[in-house]
């Protein structure tokens, strides 16, 4: 699939806000302040490590760009810390949600919320002290270009906090090969890679994200080689049901041990 086609598909796919599955499970049907608080509490309970990537920094008065806005949970936390917050997403839906959240905070929006591509960030060089992009760049179709754009818009000494999917996770090393054998023996799925992508991101219709990259630690080091410092954390894990549901393994038990080695996500903190 060429880049133009990926962009068109991404606009359509991500206009359904990332996190919509959680809203359905919570019975949320409208974006009221109370419902968004319920969503945010559930979101951070599911990803308990995520807040630390915001709270560890003094963001007050700092220019912060978030790329890939989803339901706006992380963006609202960043903005509430006193940051001069800017948002960018390829789809209109997430941008509108973040505008609504900022309005609820009484924040001036002006032209700070934009629809646009991470491959062509609509801001000047050295514009931001921090760039946050959690689970976004690996969907762009050109990960090296996306990382170079993040580098470009950071000030010298600025930090990027980036989450990318881990190529060497338990899901990809163990679960996916076993599933491939199962489907080959039973259903003979014609597009197994698309099925695996749907395990990471799928819309209400069960369709997978148009494009997904998975990277190893070594690939991260090459992608971020222009940065002066790079730190990589491994986070996140799946729930697992074994023996037809007779044994259920809760992901929370693995978040501080196994997940830190073969977890789903690589959290990269890179300083320009």
Backbone as CSV, one residue per row, in Angstrom:
resi,resn,N_x,N_y,N_z,CA_x,CA_y,CA_z,C_x,C_y,C_z
1,UNK,0.843,-1.189,0.000,0.000,0.000,0.000,0.885,1.248,0.000
2,UNK,0.671,2.167,-0.943,1.507,3.363,-0.999,1.098,4.353,0.087
3,UNK,1.947,5.384,0.282,1.754,6.302,1.399,0.433,7.057,1.320
4,UNK,0.070,7.517,0.143,-1.195,8.247,0.005,-2.378,7.381,0.421
5,UNK,-2.334,6.115,0.029,-3.422,5.199,0.376,-3.457,4.946,1.881
6,UNK,-2.278,4.786,2.487,-2.212,4.600,3.941,-2.804,5.807,4.657
7,UNK,-2.460,7.011,4.187,-2.982,8.232,4.814,-4.504,8.284,4.756
8,UNK,-5.057,7.986,3.590,-6.517,8.011,3.432,-7.171,6.990,4.362
9,UNK,-6.604,5.785,4.389,-7.144,4.734,5.248,-7.021,5.106,6.723
10,UNK,-5.894,5.731,7.094,-5.701,6.132,8.488,-6.707,7.193,8.918
11,UNK,-6.981,8.145,8.039,-7.964,9.182,8.362,-9.317,8.541,8.666
12,UNK,-9.705,7.596,7.832,-10.991,6.923,8.028,-10.987,6.080,9.300
13,UNK,-9.923,5.314,9.492,-9.871,4.385,10.624,-9.810,5.118,11.959
14,UNK,-8.926,6.118,12.066,-8.692,6.769,13.356,-9.698,7.869,13.660
15,UNK,-10.610,8.147,12.727,-11.690,9.076,13.053,-12.618,8.472,14.108
16,UNK,-12.660,7.137,14.160,-13.283,6.464,15.300,-12.250,6.472,16.418
17,UNK,-12.515,7.199,17.475,-11.502,7.486,18.484,-10.907,6.217,19.075
18,UNK,-9.576,6.196,19.183,-8.900,5.104,19.872,-9.369,5.103,21.326
19,UNK,-9.871,3.971,21.782,-10.465,3.904,23.114,-11.969,3.732,23.074
20,UNK,-12.525,3.713,21.863,-13.979,3.574,21.735,-14.474,2.247,22.311
21,UNK,-13.637,1.215,22.231,-14.013,-0.066,22.824,-14.201,0.041,24.329
22,UNK,-13.332,0.822,24.973,-13.459,1.027,26.418,-14.735,1.786,26.752
23,UNK,-15.081,2.779,25.938,-16.323,3.522,26.202,-17.534,2.599,26.119
24,UNK,-17.518,1.689,25.157,-18.647,0.759,25.038,-18.728,-0.159,26.250
25,UNK,-17.575,-0.628,26.722,-17.579,-1.517,27.886,-18.037,-0.797,29.146
26,UNK,-17.826,0.518,29.204,-18.255,1.312,30.354,-19.685,1.822,30.209
27,UNK,-20.300,1.587,29.051,-21.655,2.061,28.812,-21.737,3.552,28.577
28,UNK,-20.633,4.152,28.128,-20.596,5.592,27.878,-21.112,5.868,26.471
29,UNK,-22.087,6.757,26.378,-22.682,7.076,25.081,-22.549,8.541,24.706
30,UNK,-22.100,9.383,25.645,-21.898,10.798,25.330,-20.685,11.317,26.085
31,UNK,-20.068,12.362,25.527,-18.814,12.878,26.079,-19.075,13.998,27.080
32,UNK,-19.759,13.675,28.164,-19.951,14.656,29.228,-18.711,14.672,30.120
33,UNK,-18.473,15.751,30.861,-17.323,15.778,31.776,-17.309,14.593,32.738
34,UNK,-18.473,14.222,33.264,-18.537,13.087,34.191,-18.143,11.788,33.496
35,UNK,-18.646,11.567,32.282,-18.310,10.348,31.553,-16.837,10.307,31.177
36,UNK,-16.274,11.450,30.825,-14.853,11.477,30.496,-14.001,11.178,31.720
37,UNK,-14.423,11.630,32.902,-13.696,11.274,34.123,-13.749,9.771,34.356
38,UNK,-14.905,9.167,34.126,-15.019,7.711,34.262,-14.093,7.006,33.286
39,UNK,-14.089,7.483,32.056,-13.216,6.890,31.041,-11.757,7.023,31.455
40,UNK,-11.352,8.220,31.863,-9.950,8.464,32.204,-9.513,7.611,33.389
41,UNK,-10.371,7.482,34.391,-10.036,6.642,35.549,-9.817,5.197,35.119
42,UNK,-10.691,4.695,34.244,-10.560,3.318,33.767,-9.316,3.152,32.899
43,UNK,-9.036,4.158,32.080,-7.882,4.109,31.178,-6.579,4.052,31.967
44,UNK,-6.438,4.937,32.952,-5.199,4.961,33.731,-5.105,3.771,34.686
45,UNK,-6.237,3.187,35.064,-6.197,1.958,35.851,-5.674,0.798,35.006
46,UNK,-5.999,0.825,33.715,-5.529,-0.232,32.810,-4.058,-0.047,32.457
47,UNK,-3.624,1.221,32.337,-2.223,1.533,32.040,-1.641,2.335,33.209
48,UNK,-1.425,1.703,34.364,-1.036,2.449,35.569,0.331,3.108,35.484
49,UNK,1.176,2.639,34.588,2.523,3.186,34.435,2.546,4.453,33.586
50,UNK,1.461,4.737,32.870,1.484,5.801,31.871,1.606,7.189,32.493
51,UNK,0.945,7.415,33.616,0.969,8.759,34.210,2.377,9.189,34.599
52,UNK,3.226,8.235,34.944,4.584,8.593,35.373,5.367,9.286,34.270
53,UNK,5.056,8.985,33.013,5.767,9.619,31.900,5.371,11.083,31.728
54,UNK,4.333,11.496,32.441,3.937,12.909,32.479,4.351,13.542,33.800
55,UNK,4.035,12.879,34.906,4.220,13.465,36.231,5.686,13.635,36.609
56,UNK,6.586,12.895,35.979,8.006,13.012,36.324,8.625,14.326,35.847
57,UNK,7.929,15.034,34.967,8.476,16.275,34.407,7.684,17.487,34.888
58,UNK,8.386,18.595,35.028,7.734,19.874,35.318,7.341,20.499,33.984
59,UNK,6.088,20.322,33.605,5.618,20.781,32.300,5.042,22.188,32.338
60,UNK,4.974,22.786,33.497,4.362,24.109,33.623,5.072,25.131,32.740
61,UNK,4.309,25.740,31.844,4.853,26.752,30.948,5.632,26.203,29.772
62,UNK,5.791,24.892,29.689,6.543,24.279,28.592,5.630,24.059,27.379
63,UNK,6.193,24.234,26.202,5.444,23.943,24.981,5.505,22.446,24.717
64,UNK,4.325,21.839,24.688,4.230,20.387,24.548,3.316,20.056,23.371
65,UNK,3.812,19.218,22.473,3.020,18.723,21.350,2.679,17.266,21.595
66,UNK,1.400,16.932,21.452,0.996,15.531,21.456,0.550,15.150,20.050
67,UNK,1.051,14.018,19.563,0.700,13.510,18.238,-0.058,12.199,18.416
68,UNK,-1.262,12.143,17.861,-2.119,10.980,18.057,-2.903,11.160,19.339
69,UNK,-4.135,11.660,19.247,-4.833,12.176,20.426,-5.827,11.203,21.043
70,UNK,-6.310,10.249,20.270,-7.241,9.278,20.818,-8.425,9.925,21.504
71,UNK,-8.732,9.456,22.710,-9.847,9.988,23.479,-9.458,11.200,24.311
72,UNK,-8.199,11.612,24.228,-7.775,12.841,24.880,-7.373,12.702,26.330
73,UNK,-7.302,11.485,26.839,-6.991,11.270,28.257,-5.606,11.783,28.615
74,UNK,-4.607,11.372,27.855,-3.243,11.808,28.148,-3.095,13.300,27.901
75,UNK,-3.695,13.798,26.830,-3.612,15.220,26.523,-4.185,16.087,27.628
76,UNK,-5.306,15.660,28.210,-5.897,16.441,29.296,-4.985,16.441,30.515
77,UNK,-4.351,15.309,30.801,-3.408,15.264,31.921,-2.247,16.217,31.680
78,UNK,-1.701,16.209,30.463,-0.586,17.099,30.131,-1.004,18.556,30.282
79,UNK,-2.160,18.894,29.730,-2.639,20.277,29.802,-2.901,20.702,31.238
80,UNK,-3.415,19.773,32.053,-3.735,20.105,33.443,-2.488,20.346,34.282
81,UNK,-1.333,19.945,33.770,-0.066,20.171,34.473,0.516,21.541,34.167
82,UNK,-0.231,22.373,33.469,0.210,23.732,33.184,0.990,23.877,31.901
83,UNK,1.016,22.827,31.089,1.752,22.882,29.827,1.040,23.781,28.823
84,UNK,1.818,24.380,27.943,1.284,25.086,26.773,1.061,24.012,25.715
85,UNK,-0.146,23.460,25.708,-0.436,22.214,25.009,-0.855,22.444,23.561
86,UNK,-0.272,21.642,22.662,-0.643,21.608,21.247,-0.974,20.152,20.891
87,UNK,-1.933,19.971,19.985,-2.310,18.629,19.575,-2.331,18.474,18.069
88,UNK,-2.023,17.259,17.617,-2.018,16.944,16.186,-2.544,15.535,15.993
89,UNK,-3.472,15.374,15.055,-3.978,14.052,14.711,-4.361,14.057,13.241
90,UNK,-4.257,12.905,12.604,-4.569,12.814,11.182,-6.074,12.861,10.930
91,UNK,-6.878,12.621,11.974,-8.337,12.568,11.824,-9.015,13.670,12.629
92,UNK,-10.177,14.087,12.156,-10.909,15.193,12.779,-11.512,14.808,14.128
93,UNK,-11.973,13.553,14.258,-12.649,13.128,15.478,-11.833,13.335,16.746
94,UNK,-10.594,12.829,16.806,-9.778,13.038,17.998,-9.462,14.509,18.262
95,UNK,-9.275,15.287,17.206,-9.007,16.721,17.380,-10.209,17.407,18.018
96,UNK,-11.403,17.075,17.568,-12.606,17.659,18.153,-12.765,17.262,19.618
97,UNK,-12.449,16.012,19.932,-12.530,15.574,21.324,-11.561,16.353,22.204
98,UNK,-10.340,16.577,21.707,-9.360,17.299,22.512,-9.741,18.763,22.655
99,UNK,-10.326,19.337,21.617,-10.826,20.711,21.725,-11.876,20.808,22.833
100,UNK,-12.775,19.853,22.864,-13.821,19.836,23.890,-13.205,19.738,25.282
101,UNK,-12.230,18.872,25.441,-11.587,18.710,26.749,-10.900,20.005,27.181
102,UNK,-10.200,20.645,26.265,-9.518,21.892,26.614,-10.516,22.984,26.977
103,UNK,-11.635,23.005,26.282,-12.687,23.970,26.627,-13.193,23.731,28.044
104,UNK,-13.318,22.460,28.431,-13.760,22.139,29.785,-12.744,22.593,30.829
105,UNK,-11.479,22.645,30.439,-10.428,23.134,31.340,-10.323,24.650,31.325
106,UNK,-11.093,25.289,30.440,-11.014,26.740,30.321,-9.757,27.216,29.633
107,UNK,-9.189,26.352,28.794,-7.945,26.681,28.110,-8.215,27.329,26.757
108,UNK,-7.335,28.253,26.381,-7.409,28.882,25.067,-6.935,27.895,24.012
109,UNK,-7.745,27.708,22.970,-7.411,26.719,21.941,-6.705,27.376,20.763
110,UNK,-7.245,28.484,20.280,-6.691,29.199,19.130,-6.436,28.206,17.994
111,UNK,-5.217,28.184,17.453,-4.911,27.245,16.366,-4.013,26.119,16.863
112,UNK,-4.106,25.805,18.161,-3.193,24.821,18.748,-3.595,23.380,18.461
113,UNK,-4.840,23.162,18.073,-5.305,21.823,17.753,-5.439,21.707,16.239
114,UNK,-4.677,20.801,15.654,-4.645,20.731,14.194,-4.852,19.307,13.690
115,UNK,-5.517,19.229,12.552,-5.590,17.984,11.797,-4.408,17.974,10.841
116,UNK,-3.598,16.935,10.908,-2.424,16.866,10.041,-1.652,15.586,10.273
117,UNK,-0.592,15.418,9.511,0.179,14.178,9.511,1.441,14.291,10.354
118,UNK,1.759,13.211,11.054,3.022,13.126,11.780,4.212,13.099,10.830
119,UNK,3.961,12.834,9.550,5.034,12.813,8.558,5.337,14.199,8.011
120,UNK,4.532,15.163,8.382,4.736,16.551,7.953,4.141,17.460,9.031
121,UNK,4.783,17.490,10.184,4.248,18.213,11.337,4.153,19.698,11.006
122,UNK,2.968,20.291,11.149,2.765,21.685,10.723,3.250,22.706,11.753
123,UNK,4.500,22.557,12.159,5.125,23.489,13.097,6.585,23.684,12.687
124,UNK,7.123,24.815,13.066,8.494,25.162,12.690,9.512,24.321,13.457
125,UNK,10.733,24.319,12.943,11.832,23.654,13.634,11.967,24.206,15.052
126,UNK,12.393,23.331,15.972,12.707,23.729,17.351,11.567,24.504,18.012
127,UNK,10.356,23.966,17.896,9.166,24.639,18.438,8.768,24.158,19.831
128,UNK,9.149,22.930,20.212,8.576,22.321,21.409,9.637,21.817,22.382
129,UNK,9.286,21.929,23.660,10.138,21.389,24.717,9.930,19.885,24.882
130,UNK,8.712,19.440,24.631,8.370,18.019,24.746,7.453,17.626,23.590
131,UNK,7.632,16.395,23.120,6.682,15.785,22.183,6.262,14.440,22.766
132,UNK,4.968,14.259,22.937,4.402,12.983,23.371,3.684,12.342,22.193
133,UNK,3.964,11.075,21.957,3.229,10.354,20.917,3.189,8.879,21.312
134,UNK,2.048,8.470,21.822,1.876,7.146,22.409,1.050,6.278,21.461
135,UNK,1.703,5.293,20.862,0.987,4.362,20.000,0.511,4.948,18.697
136,UNK,1.268,5.863,18.139,0.837,6.545,16.912,1.807,6.343,15.752
137,UNK,3.073,6.628,15.965,4.024,6.696,14.847,4.146,5.384,14.091
138,UNK,3.944,4.253,14.769,4.058,2.959,14.081,2.899,2.695,13.122
139,UNK,1.925,3.589,13.092,0.805,3.456,12.147,0.951,4.362,10.922
140,UNK,1.963,5.193,10.874,2.046,6.213,9.822,2.389,5.651,8.450
141,UNK,3.116,4.535,8.402,3.582,3.989,7.130,5.009,4.367,6.804
142,UNK,5.580,5.311,7.554,6.972,5.724,7.348,7.551,6.113,8.703
143,UNK,7.900,5.111,9.490,8.359,5.349,10.854,9.632,6.186,10.926
144,UNK,10.649,5.933,10.087,11.846,6.790,10.136,11.531,8.260,9.883
145,UNK,10.656,8.541,8.929,10.272,9.923,8.645,9.552,10.538,9.837
146,UNK,8.672,9.771,10.463,7.931,10.280,11.618,8.872,10.633,12.763
147,UNK,9.846,9.778,13.030,10.811,10.054,14.101,11.645,11.284,13.766
148,UNK,12.037,11.422,12.509,12.831,12.590,12.110,12.034,13.878,12.257
149,UNK,10.730,13.821,12.027,9.875,14.992,12.212,9.772,15.372,13.692
150,UNK,9.666,14.381,14.554,9.656,14.653,15.996,10.960,15.332,16.404
151,UNK,12.070,14.816,15.904,13.379,15.416,16.203,13.423,16.865,15.717
152,UNK,12.917,17.104,14.543,12.981,18.441,13.946,12.281,19.490,14.791
153,UNK,11.105,19.158,15.334,10.313,20.182,16.030,10.701,20.344,17.497
154,UNK,11.609,19.520,17.995,12.076,19.666,19.370,13.173,20.716,19.466
155,UNK,13.179,21.455,20.574,14.292,22.361,20.854,15.493,21.520,21.269
156,UNK,16.719,22.032,21.140,17.875,21.326,21.684,17.675,21.062,23.178
157,UNK,17.887,19.833,23.584,17.633,19.448,24.966,16.201,19.029,25.226
158,UNK,15.324,19.184,24.214,13.929,18.778,24.362,13.795,17.267,24.392
159,UNK,12.675,16.790,24.913,12.467,15.354,25.085,11.273,14.859,24.280
160,UNK,11.438,13.673,23.716,10.346,12.958,23.060,9.997,11.742,23.900
161,UNK,8.722,11.560,24.165,8.228,10.366,24.850,7.356,9.629,23.845
162,UNK,7.834,8.478,23.400,7.244,7.772,22.259,6.956,6.328,22.652
163,UNK,5.770,5.840,22.322,5.496,4.417,22.489,5.375,3.760,21.123
164,UNK,6.137,2.673,20.944,6.076,1.865,19.733,5.859,0.408,20.128
165,UNK,5.237,-0.358,19.256,4.988,-1.760,19.559,6.283,-2.572,19.509
166,UNK,6.414,-3.469,20.475,7.616,-4.274,20.649,7.597,-5.497,19.730
167,UNK,8.559,-5.572,18.846,8.673,-6.724,17.944,8.941,-8.011,18.726
168,UNK,9.634,-7.892,19.854,10.032,-9.068,20.629,9.170,-9.238,21.879
169,UNK,7.885,-9.050,21.731,6.949,-9.254,22.835,6.513,-10.716,22.900
170,UNK,5.943,-11.096,24.039,5.392,-12.442,24.183,4.328,-12.688,23.116
171,UNK,3.527,-11.671,22.842,2.459,-11.822,21.847,3.024,-12.193,20.485
172,UNK,4.108,-11.556,20.088,4.654,-11.800,18.753,5.595,-13.004,18.715
173,UNK,6.314,-13.260,19.804,7.271,-14.366,19.812,6.612,-15.716,20.061
174,UNK,5.583,-15.746,20.898,4.965,-17.003,21.318,3.521,-17.126,20.838
175,UNK,2.703,-16.134,21.173,1.274,-16.236,20.876,0.987,-16.264,19.378
176,UNK,1.574,-15.338,18.625,1.281,-15.252,17.192,1.685,-16.514,16.430
177,UNK,2.893,-17.083,16.665,3.231,-18.326,15.966,2.274,-19.475,16.289
178,UNK,1.843,-19.570,17.556,0.890,-20.621,17.909,-0.452,-20.400,17.216
179,UNK,-0.883,-19.157,17.168,-2.135,-18.846,16.476,-2.035,-19.140,14.989
180,UNK,-0.864,-18.869,14.410,-0.673,-19.155,12.984,-0.853,-20.652,12.708
181,UNK,-0.287,-21.486,13.569,-0.440,-22.929,13.409,-1.904,-23.336,13.547
182,UNK,-2.585,-22.747,14.525,-3.991,-23.076,14.755,-4.849,-22.719,13.547
183,UNK,-4.644,-21.506,13.024,-5.469,-21.072,11.903,-5.120,-21.834,10.627
184,UNK,-3.863,-22.206,10.490,-3.486,-22.998,9.320,-4.178,-24.364,9.358
185,UNK,-4.285,-24.918,10.555,-4.878,-26.243,10.692,-6.403,-26.219,10.625
186,UNK,-7.003,-25.071,10.971,-8.467,-25.037,11.059,-9.107,-24.124,10.022
187,UNK,-8.788,-22.849,10.078,-9.492,-21.885,9.239,-8.717,-21.453,8.000
188,UNK,-7.400,-21.685,8.016,-6.565,-21.272,6.884,-6.809,-19.808,6.522
189,UNK,-6.651,-18.930,7.511,-6.857,-17.500,7.260,-5.945,-17.032,6.132
190,UNK,-6.489,-16.280,5.210,-5.723,-15.835,4.052,-4.816,-14.663,4.380
191,UNK,-5.155,-13.888,5.383,-4.330,-12.738,5.733,-4.086,-12.743,7.231
192,UNK,-3.153,-13.578,7.646,-2.886,-13.727,9.071,-2.286,-12.459,9.657
193,UNK,-1.449,-11.761,8.899,-0.836,-10.529,9.403,-1.901,-9.489,9.749
194,UNK,-2.929,-9.407,8.929,-4.024,-8.473,9.228,-4.724,-8.880,10.521
195,UNK,-4.899,-10.182,10.717,-5.510,-10.664,11.956,-4.667,-10.261,13.164
196,UNK,-3.348,-10.429,13.069,-2.470,-10.044,14.181,-2.563,-8.546,14.435
197,UNK,-2.617,-7.739,13.373,-2.773,-6.290,13.554,-4.048,-5.968,14.317
198,UNK,-5.087,-6.751,14.075,-6.359,-6.491,14.761,-6.271,-6.782,16.252
199,UNK,-5.305,-7.606,16.665,-5.100,-7.843,18.093,-4.588,-6.591,18.785
200,UNK,-3.916,-5.738,18.026,-3.365,-4.497,18.581,-4.373,-3.358,18.499
201,UNK,-4.958,-3.160,17.354,-5.893,-2.051,17.143,-6.972,-2.498,16.171
202,UNK,-8.228,-2.383,16.602,-9.334,-2.694,15.703,-10.483,-1.736,15.978
203,UNK,-11.285,-1.493,14.953,-12.425,-0.595,15.114,-13.666,-1.385,15.527
204,UNK,-14.802,-0.701,15.576,-16.039,-1.343,16.028,-16.447,-2.498,15.124
205,UNK,-16.024,-2.445,13.856,-16.349,-3.513,12.910,-15.365,-4.674,12.983
206,UNK,-14.353,-4.557,13.857,-13.356,-5.605,13.985,-12.236,-5.527,12.970
207,UNK,-12.182,-4.436,12.201,-11.146,-4.273,11.181,-9.848,-3.787,11.810
208,UNK,-8.728,-4.271,11.290,-7.417,-3.888,11.804,-7.017,-2.512,11.306
209,UNK,-6.124,-1.865,12.052,-5.541,-0.607,11.590,-4.871,-0.830,10.235
210,UNK,-4.888,0.167,9.354,-4.362,-0.011,7.989,-2.895,-0.413,7.929
211,UNK,-2.087,0.099,8.861,-0.653,-0.196,8.829,-0.124,-0.220,10.257
212,UNK,0.740,-1.178,10.554,1.373,-1.252,11.873,2.797,-1.756,11.720
213,UNK,3.731,-1.044,12.334,5.121,-1.491,12.417,5.407,-1.986,13.829
214,UNK,6.316,-2.952,13.937,6.780,-3.462,15.224,8.298,-3.343,15.221
215,UNK,8.869,-2.905,16.333,10.306,-2.637,16.344,10.976,-3.302,17.539
216,UNK,12.240,-3.641,17.349,13.066,-4.175,18.427,13.828,-3.038,19.098
217,UNK,14.485,-3.335,20.202,15.326,-2.338,20.866,16.414,-1.829,19.923
218,UNK,17.045,-2.739,19.192,18.111,-2.323,18.273,17.572,-1.422,17.171
219,UNK,16.397,-1.724,16.679,15.790,-0.852,15.671,15.484,0.524,16.251
220,UNK,15.035,0.568,17.507,14.787,1.857,18.162,16.071,2.669,18.225
221,UNK,17.151,2.032,18.590,18.428,2.745,18.690,18.839,3.331,17.342
222,UNK,18.576,2.601,16.268,18.899,3.133,14.943,17.946,4.262,14.557
223,UNK,16.667,4.083,14.842,15.681,5.111,14.503,15.953,6.426,15.225
224,UNK,16.444,6.342,16.460,16.640,7.516,17.301,18.117,7.888,17.426
225,UNK,18.937,7.482,16.461,20.374,7.704,16.583,20.762,9.179,16.550
226,UNK,19.908,10.035,16.014,20.213,11.470,15.994,20.064,12.106,17.371
227,UNK,19.337,11.453,18.269,19.131,11.995,19.609,20.371,11.762,20.468
228,UNK,20.586,12.642,21.441,21.784,12.539,22.284,21.657,11.452,23.341
229,UNK,20.441,11.201,23.819,20.207,10.168,24.825,18.914,9.434,24.507
230,UNK,18.932,8.121,24.694,17.738,7.316,24.441,17.596,6.279,25.550
231,UNK,16.436,6.253,26.180,16.126,5.260,27.215,14.890,4.490,26.780
232,UNK,14.919,3.172,26.949,13.816,2.316,26.507,13.272,1.521,27.686
233,UNK,11.976,1.642,27.943,11.273,0.816,28.924,10.336,-0.126,28.181
234,UNK,10.182,-1.330,28.718,9.211,-2.279,28.170,8.014,-2.328,29.119
235,UNK,6.818,-2.201,28.570,5.604,-2.140,29.381,4.477,-2.929,28.711
236,UNK,3.444,-3.231,29.504,2.149,-3.749,29.042,2.180,-5.256,28.780
237,UNK,1.044,-5.878,28.975,0.912,-7.320,28.782,-0.552,-7.646,28.520
238,UNK,-0.792,-8.855,28.050,-2.150,-9.323,27.769,-2.709,-10.131,28.937
239,UNK,-4.036,-10.200,29.023,-4.696,-11.256,29.787,-4.647,-12.536,28.960
240,UNK,-4.561,-13.684,29.642,-4.557,-14.951,28.918,-5.538,-15.925,29.556
241,UNK,-6.320,-16.564,28.714,-7.263,-17.589,29.143,-6.785,-18.932,28.600
242,UNK,-6.591,-19.899,29.493,-6.043,-21.198,29.108,-7.050,-22.313,29.399
243,UNK,-6.917,-23.391,28.663,-7.740,-24.585,28.866,-9.234,-24.233,28.876
244,UNK,-9.623,-23.548,27.786,-11.022,-23.177,27.571,-11.594,-22.363,28.736
245,UNK,-10.761,-21.487,29.271,-11.223,-20.575,30.310,-11.120,-21.092,31.724
246,UNK,-10.606,-22.313,31.913,-10.482,-22.853,33.270,-9.368,-22.158,34.054
247,UNK,-8.392,-21.615,33.341,-7.324,-20.841,33.982,-7.277,-19.477,33.309
248,UNK,-7.372,-18.427,34.120,-7.345,-17.061,33.589,-6.191,-16.315,34.235
249,UNK,-5.263,-15.852,33.419,-4.082,-15.142,33.902,-4.285,-13.649,33.711
250,UNK,-4.373,-12.912,34.812,-4.594,-11.474,34.761,-3.306,-10.738,34.435
251,UNK,-3.381,-9.814,33.499,-2.207,-9.064,33.056,-1.570,-8.270,34.180
252,UNK,-2.369,-7.820,35.160,-1.823,-7.003,36.240,-0.715,-7.725,37.003
253,UNK,-0.793,-9.056,37.056,0.219,-9.824,37.777,1.566,-9.815,37.062
254,UNK,1.571,-9.441,35.790,2.791,-9.498,34.994,3.401,-8.126,34.704
255,UNK,2.683,-7.043,35.053,3.116,-5.711,34.628,4.467,-5.310,35.193
256,UNK,4.806,-5.771,36.388,6.064,-5.363,37.020,7.141,-6.431,36.960
257,UNK,6.945,-7.459,36.146,7.963,-8.499,36.031,8.121,-8.927,34.571
258,UNK,7.320,-9.898,34.139,7.458,-10.419,32.777,7.273,-9.326,31.729
259,UNK,6.315,-8.438,31.967,6.032,-7.377,30.991,7.198,-6.425,30.809
260,UNK,8.076,-6.332,31.810,9.212,-5.425,31.695,10.317,-6.010,30.820
261,UNK,10.127,-7.256,30.388,11.113,-7.923,29.527,10.526,-8.214,28.146
262,UNK,9.341,-8.830,28.108,8.727,-9.208,26.824,7.309,-8.638,26.719
263,UNK,7.141,-7.424,27.230,5.849,-6.757,27.145,5.523,-6.295,25.740
264,UNK,4.327,-5.766,25.584,3.810,-5.384,24.275,4.427,-4.116,23.711
265,UNK,4.796,-3.189,24.595,5.116,-1.830,24.159,6.511,-1.397,24.593
266,UNK,7.161,-0.625,23.732,8.428,0.020,24.069,8.161,1.501,24.305
267,UNK,8.474,1.968,25.503,8.349,3.391,25.835,9.733,4.017,25.748
268,UNK,9.870,4.916,24.804,11.163,5.517,24.486,11.178,6.954,24.979
269,UNK,12.171,7.290,25.778,12.408,8.672,26.182,13.704,9.108,25.524
270,UNK,13.610,10.053,24.609,14.764,10.463,23.808,14.983,11.963,23.946
271,UNK,16.219,12.344,24.214,16.560,13.764,24.361,17.345,14.241,23.147
272,UNK,16.931,15.375,22.612,17.608,15.936,21.440,18.932,16.558,21.855
